[in-house]
Every structure is written in structure tokens, then in C-alpha cells.
């Protein structure tokens, strides 16, 4: 019998080749699965780091926009709260408030600077009970709302009470902390002589919220979570002489949107985030951690200080964020 002609491609005799056995194939699949399980946490951490960096950059741009606005507005960082209801603001969402300021003045397009990690995809200012409230500056239809959001009249960051209202009109706790009637109005650079600029917040990541009628909004027919418009401002404090006055800020509407830690429950949301970005009056951006009392929030508790004042002390961010009066004397810490 003639041997196969290896030089002749037309030879019909084939040399048998060896394939993978089932066991070998399973071993390869197992190795790939192991490598994927090893790499996934690293990839997730890298993605979160990238999103945190993007968020910090967004807040930096918005703080710079507010600072530039102040140069053109006699020192005011904004025209106040971005809210469609008097007396909480000075005008409708497309005319007044920090988002409108940025859009009208061309300082920034806030809708393009959304935190990529926050579950909120817009602001609760577009909620039916706010944008179309009975006492609204003007009724904004859903079609108008979609058009304005598409232009950039949107945000998922929370404005600080300081930026919107500065201080109560007197040392006493006002009847309504978010009323232009009882507060001093939008933050002005002249009010920043007492507190360190790098501790007075302008904007920050919002706390985790559930999808409900209190804060949700509709964008192009889709219901999404809305971020808190503005932090709640001060609550009561008691002086050493027993007088009840306006106290330190509540920052619970700011909250962790980044980082990773143990799972906690906030409302109906379970999340493992433990860090938030916050922009300050000097345009710097800081990273604050939920670690003093790990609960997914920036909570505070009422305590008696050595000087006799009974005030709120922050569980997580004490010493990192200013909380006292800006224009009154006596509670400047």
C-alpha cells in the first residue's frame, strides 16, 4: 500500500487530529469563570471610582458657574432656591433659582452635569405637587417640562439651604425656614466672613430616595426618582440662658452616592454607598464619608456642648461642614 502523499493536496487520505475532551473543555470554562469572578470586583470598583471622579468634576463646574454668576450679580451666588412655589423662591423654574441662573446666564447647563451614580435622575422640583402646585408661580405642563429638561433645566444634586436662604432674618427659628419672608435671601459673598469658605456647602449628592409620589417626576412619560431640591435648614437650639433660637443646619438631604460598604436601608432603598461629593463656597469639592454612624445618611443628634449650648452634632461630618450662623453672632461653628 502506498503511503499518503503529504505533498499532494488532492490526496484523499487524512491524518487524524486530536480534539478537546469534555473534561478539558469543562476545565477551561471553570478557569474562565474563576478569572471573571476575580476581575469583576476590581472592574466594579474601577467603574465606581470613575463615576465618583465624574461627579466631583460636575460639582466643580456647577460651583464655578455659581462663583462666576456672583461676579456678575453683586456678590450673590444665585437668585435663590430652584422651586416653583412662592414664597420658597423668587420665580418659576425657567426664570429664577440657581438652575435658571446658570442656563439664562450661559454659565453652565446643569442638566448635562448629573451625578452618574445617584438613583435620582432629576429634581423633585419637577414633581406634580411642585411644578403644577395650586400656588405655583405658573403651571408648567408636562410637555413644557420635557422641553425645559431637554434644554438643561434639570439637576440631581441638592442645593444647600445656605445658598438659597443664608440665615434666618433674626436669631429666632423662623415659622417657615424655606420662606423668603422669614430668611435673608440668597447667599452673598459678604456673608462668608465668619465661616471657612471650604466648609460652607453649595451643592452635594442627594440622599437615596425611593420612587414615590412625594419626590418622583416624569420625564418623557417615564417616572423616575427626583433628588431633594434643597436641604432643610436649621432646627431649634437652646442657649445656655435657656433661650430657644435657630440652631445648626440639618444635612440629612445630602447623602452617600459613591463608595462601597455594608448594606443599609434608607426608606425602601437598600444600598451600600458610603461616600458623597460636596461643592463648597471656594469652588472646592470634598468627599464626605458615612462612617461615624453607618446608616446611609448624614444624620445628626442633639447634644449639650461644654459651653452650655444644646445643638445638633453631626454623626459623620462634624468638623468637615459648617453648620452655624453666617450673619448672626453666637452660634458660629
C-alpha positions as CSV (number, residue, x, y, z in Angstrom):
1,X,0.0,0.0,0.0
2,X,1.3,3.4,-0.9
3,X,2.0,5.9,1.8
4,X,-0.1,9.1,1.8
5,X,1.3,11.8,-0.4
6,X,1.9,14.7,2.0
7,X,2.9,17.0,-0.9
8,X,-0.3,16.2,-2.9
9,X,-3.2,18.3,-1.6
10,X,-5.6,16.1,-3.6
11,X,-4.7,13.1,-1.5
12,X,-7.9,11.6,0.0
13,X,-6.1,10.1,3.0
14,X,-6.5,12.3,6.1
15,X,-4.2,12.4,9.1
16,X,-6.4,12.2,12.2
17,X,-6.3,15.3,14.5
18,X,-6.9,15.3,18.3
19,X,-9.8,17.4,19.7
20,X,-10.7,18.6,23.2
21,X,-12.2,16.1,25.6
22,X,-15.3,17.1,27.6
23,X,-13.3,17.2,30.8
24,X,-10.7,19.5,29.2
25,X,-13.5,21.8,27.9
26,X,-15.1,22.0,31.4
27,X,-11.7,22.8,33.0
28,X,-11.2,25.7,30.6
29,X,-14.7,27.0,31.3
30,X,-14.1,26.7,35.1
31,X,-10.8,28.7,34.7
32,X,-12.5,31.4,32.8
33,X,-15.3,31.6,35.3
34,X,-12.8,31.9,38.1
35,X,-10.9,34.7,36.4
36,X,-14.1,36.6,35.8
37,X,-15.1,36.3,39.4
38,X,-11.7,37.6,40.4
39,X,-11.9,40.5,38.0
40,X,-15.5,41.7,38.5
41,X,-15.0,43.3,41.9
42,X,-11.9,45.2,40.5
43,X,-13.9,46.3,37.5
44,X,-16.8,47.4,39.7
45,X,-14.5,49.4,41.9
46,X,-12.8,51.0,38.9
47,X,-16.2,51.9,37.5
48,X,-17.3,53.5,40.8
49,X,-14.1,55.4,41.0
50,X,-14.6,56.8,37.5
51,X,-18.2,57.8,38.4
52,X,-17.0,59.5,41.6
53,X,-14.5,61.4,39.6
54,X,-17.1,62.5,37.1
55,X,-19.4,63.6,39.9
56,X,-16.7,65.6,41.5
57,X,-16.0,67.3,38.2
58,X,-19.7,68.1,37.7
59,X,-19.9,69.7,41.1
60,X,-16.8,71.7,40.5
61,X,-18.3,73.0,37.2
62,X,-21.5,74.0,39.0
63,X,-19.6,75.7,41.8
64,X,-17.5,77.6,39.3
65,X,-20.8,78.6,37.5
66,X,-22.2,79.9,40.8
67,X,-19.0,81.8,41.5
68,X,-19.0,83.4,38.1
69,X,-22.6,84.3,38.5
70,X,-21.7,86.1,41.8
71,X,-19.2,88.2,39.9
72,X,-22.0,89.4,37.7
73,X,-24.7,89.6,40.4
74,X,-23.2,91.9,43.0
75,X,-21.9,89.0,45.1
76,X,-25.0,86.8,45.1
77,X,-24.2,83.1,44.4
78,X,-27.7,82.6,43.0
79,X,-31.2,84.1,42.8
80,X,-32.3,81.6,45.5
81,X,-33.9,78.2,45.7
82,X,-34.9,76.5,42.4
83,X,-38.5,76.0,43.4
84,X,-41.7,76.8,41.5
85,X,-43.7,77.8,44.6
86,X,-43.8,81.2,46.4
87,X,-42.7,82.1,49.0
88,X,-39.9,79.5,48.7
89,X,-38.4,81.1,45.6
90,X,-38.5,84.3,43.6
91,X,-39.9,83.0,40.4
92,X,-40.8,80.0,38.2
93,X,-38.3,77.2,37.3
94,X,-37.3,78.7,34.0
95,X,-36.8,82.2,35.4
96,X,-35.4,82.0,38.9
97,X,-33.2,79.8,41.1
98,X,-29.7,78.5,40.6
99,X,-30.5,76.2,37.7
100,X,-32.2,79.0,35.8
101,X,-29.4,81.4,36.7
102,X,-26.9,79.0,35.1
103,X,-29.0,78.5,32.0
104,X,-30.0,82.1,31.4
105,X,-26.6,83.5,32.0
106,X,-24.8,80.7,30.0
107,X,-22.6,79.8,32.9
108,X,-23.5,76.0,32.7
109,X,-26.1,73.6,31.6
110,X,-27.0,71.8,34.8
111,X,-28.9,69.0,33.1
112,X,-25.7,67.9,31.5
113,X,-24.0,67.6,34.8
114,X,-25.9,64.8,36.6
115,X,-24.3,62.5,39.1
116,X,-23.9,59.2,37.3
117,X,-24.3,57.1,40.5
118,X,-27.3,58.7,42.1
119,X,-30.6,56.8,41.8
120,X,-32.3,60.2,41.2
121,X,-32.4,61.2,37.5
122,X,-33.8,64.7,38.1
123,X,-35.0,67.1,40.7
124,X,-38.2,66.9,42.8
125,X,-38.8,70.5,41.7
126,X,-40.4,68.9,38.6
127,X,-42.8,66.9,40.8
128,X,-46.5,67.4,40.1
129,X,-47.1,68.8,43.6
130,X,-44.4,71.5,42.9
131,X,-44.2,72.3,39.2
132,X,-48.0,72.2,38.9
133,X,-49.0,73.1,42.5
134,X,-52.0,75.3,43.1
135,X,-49.8,78.1,44.4
136,X,-47.1,77.7,41.8
137,X,-45.6,80.8,40.1
138,X,-47.0,79.3,36.9
139,X,-48.4,76.0,35.9
140,X,-45.8,74.1,33.8
141,X,-47.3,71.5,31.6
142,X,-45.6,68.1,31.1
143,X,-44.8,69.0,27.5
144,X,-43.2,72.3,28.6
145,X,-41.4,70.3,31.3
146,X,-39.9,67.8,28.9
147,X,-38.8,70.7,26.6
148,X,-37.1,72.5,29.5
149,X,-35.5,69.4,30.8
150,X,-34.2,68.7,27.3
151,X,-32.7,72.2,27.3
152,X,-30.9,71.5,30.6
153,X,-33.2,72.8,33.2
154,X,-32.6,69.8,35.5
155,X,-30.3,68.5,38.2
156,X,-30.0,65.6,40.5
157,X,-27.8,67.5,43.0
158,X,-29.2,69.1,46.2
159,X,-28.7,72.8,46.9
160,X,-27.7,73.8,50.4
161,X,-30.1,75.9,52.5
162,X,-27.3,78.4,52.9
163,X,-27.0,79.1,49.2
164,X,-30.8,79.5,48.9
165,X,-31.5,81.5,52.2
166,X,-28.3,82.4,54.0
167,X,-29.7,82.8,57.6
168,X,-33.0,83.4,59.4
169,X,-34.0,87.0,59.4
170,X,-33.5,87.1,63.2
171,X,-31.8,84.8,65.7
172,X,-35.1,83.1,66.3
173,X,-36.2,79.9,64.4
174,X,-38.5,81.2,61.7
175,X,-42.0,79.9,61.3
176,X,-41.0,78.7,57.8
177,X,-37.3,78.1,57.2
178,X,-37.8,78.0,53.5
179,X,-39.8,81.2,53.1
180,X,-38.3,84.3,51.6
181,X,-40.4,86.3,54.2
182,X,-38.5,84.9,57.2
183,X,-35.0,84.4,55.8
184,X,-32.3,86.7,54.5
185,X,-32.4,85.5,50.9
186,X,-29.8,84.1,48.5
187,X,-26.2,83.7,49.8
188,X,-23.9,86.7,49.2
189,X,-20.2,86.8,49.4
190,X,-20.3,89.4,52.2
191,X,-22.0,86.7,54.4
192,X,-18.9,84.5,54.2
193,X,-16.6,86.3,56.6
194,X,-17.3,84.0,59.7
195,X,-17.1,80.5,58.2
196,X,-14.3,78.9,56.3
197,X,-15.2,79.0,52.6
198,X,-14.1,75.4,52.1
199,X,-16.7,74.3,54.7
200,X,-19.8,76.2,53.5
201,X,-21.6,73.9,51.1
202,X,-23.3,75.0,47.9
203,X,-24.4,71.6,46.4
204,X,-24.0,68.0,47.2
205,X,-25.0,64.4,46.3
206,X,-28.6,63.8,47.4
207,X,-29.6,61.1,49.9
208,X,-31.1,57.8,48.5
209,X,-34.8,58.1,47.8
210,X,-37.5,55.6,46.9
211,X,-39.8,56.0,43.9
212,X,-43.0,57.6,45.4
213,X,-45.4,60.4,44.8
214,X,-43.5,62.7,47.2
215,X,-40.4,63.1,45.1
216,X,-40.8,61.4,41.7
217,X,-41.0,63.2,38.4
218,X,-42.0,62.3,34.9
219,X,-39.5,62.7,32.0
220,X,-40.8,61.8,28.5
221,X,-43.5,59.7,30.0
222,X,-41.2,57.7,32.3
223,X,-41.5,58.1,36.1
224,X,-38.1,58.5,37.8
225,X,-36.8,59.3,41.3
226,X,-36.3,63.0,42.0
227,X,-33.5,64.4,44.2
228,X,-34.3,66.8,47.0
229,X,-34.3,70.4,45.9
230,X,-32.7,71.9,48.9
231,X,-31.6,70.8,52.4
232,X,-34.0,71.6,55.3
233,X,-32.1,74.3,57.0
234,X,-31.9,74.9,60.8
235,X,-33.8,73.5,63.7
236,X,-34.1,74.8,67.2
237,X,-31.2,75.2,69.6
238,X,-31.1,76.3,73.2
239,X,-28.7,78.8,74.6
240,X,-27.0,78.4,78.0
241,X,-29.6,81.0,79.3
242,X,-32.4,78.8,78.1
243,X,-33.5,80.8,75.1
244,X,-34.7,78.8,72.1
245,X,-33.1,80.1,68.9
246,X,-32.4,79.0,65.3
247,X,-29.9,76.1,65.5
248,X,-27.5,74.3,63.2
249,X,-28.2,73.0,59.8
250,X,-29.7,69.6,59.1
251,X,-27.8,67.9,56.3
252,X,-29.8,64.7,56.0
253,X,-30.9,65.5,52.5
254,X,-27.3,65.2,51.4
255,X,-26.3,61.6,51.2
256,X,-23.9,58.9,50.0
257,X,-24.0,58.1,46.3
258,X,-20.5,56.6,45.9
259,X,-18.1,54.2,47.6
260,X,-18.8,50.7,48.9
261,X,-19.6,49.5,52.4
262,X,-22.1,47.3,54.2
263,X,-25.7,47.3,53.0
264,X,-28.1,49.7,54.8
265,X,-31.7,50.6,54.3
266,X,-32.9,54.2,53.7
267,X,-36.7,54.3,53.3
268,X,-37.4,51.5,50.9
269,X,-33.9,51.6,49.3
270,X,-31.1,49.2,50.3
271,X,-27.7,50.4,49.2
272,X,-24.1,50.0,50.1
273,X,-22.9,53.5,49.3
274,X,-20.9,55.4,51.9
275,X,-19.4,58.5,50.3
276,X,-20.8,61.8,48.9
277,X,-19.2,64.6,47.0
278,X,-20.0,68.2,48.1
279,X,-19.1,71.5,46.5
280,X,-18.2,74.4,48.7
281,X,-18.2,78.2,48.5
282,X,-14.5,78.3,47.5
283,X,-15.4,76.0,44.5
284,X,-13.5,73.1,46.1
285,X,-15.1,69.7,46.1
286,X,-14.8,67.4,49.1
287,X,-15.6,63.7,49.7
288,X,-17.5,63.0,52.9
289,X,-17.9,59.6,54.4
290,X,-20.9,58.0,56.2
291,X,-18.8,56.2,58.8
292,X,-19.5,57.8,62.2
293,X,-22.9,56.2,62.4
294,X,-23.2,54.0,59.3
295,X,-26.9,54.4,58.3
296,X,-26.8,55.6,54.7
297,X,-27.5,59.2,55.8
298,X,-25.7,62.3,57.1
299,X,-27.7,62.3,60.3
300,X,-27.2,64.4,63.5
301,X,-28.1,64.1,67.1
302,X,-28.9,66.7,69.8
303,X,-26.2,67.2,72.4
304,X,-25.2,69.6,75.2
305,X,-21.8,71.1,74.4
306,X,-19.2,72.1,77.0
307,X,-20.2,75.8,76.5
308,X,-23.8,75.1,77.5
309,X,-25.4,75.2,74.1
310,X,-27.8,72.4,73.2
311,X,-27.4,71.9,69.4
312,X,-27.2,69.3,66.8
313,X,-23.9,67.5,66.3
314,X,-23.2,65.6,63.1
315,X,-22.8,61.9,63.3
316,X,-20.5,61.7,60.3
317,X,-19.4,65.1,59.0
318,X,-18.7,67.1,62.2
319,X,-15.8,69.5,61.6
320,X,-15.9,69.0,57.8
321,X,-19.0,71.0,57.0
322,X,-20.1,74.3,58.7
323,X,-23.5,74.3,60.3
324,X,-23.9,77.5,62.3
325,X,-25.0,81.1,61.6
326,X,-23.4,83.1,58.9
327,X,-24.6,86.6,59.7
328,X,-25.7,86.4,63.4
329,X,-23.3,86.1,66.3
330,X,-23.2,83.4,69.0
331,X,-23.7,80.2,67.0
332,X,-20.7,80.4,64.6
333,X,-19.5,76.8,64.4
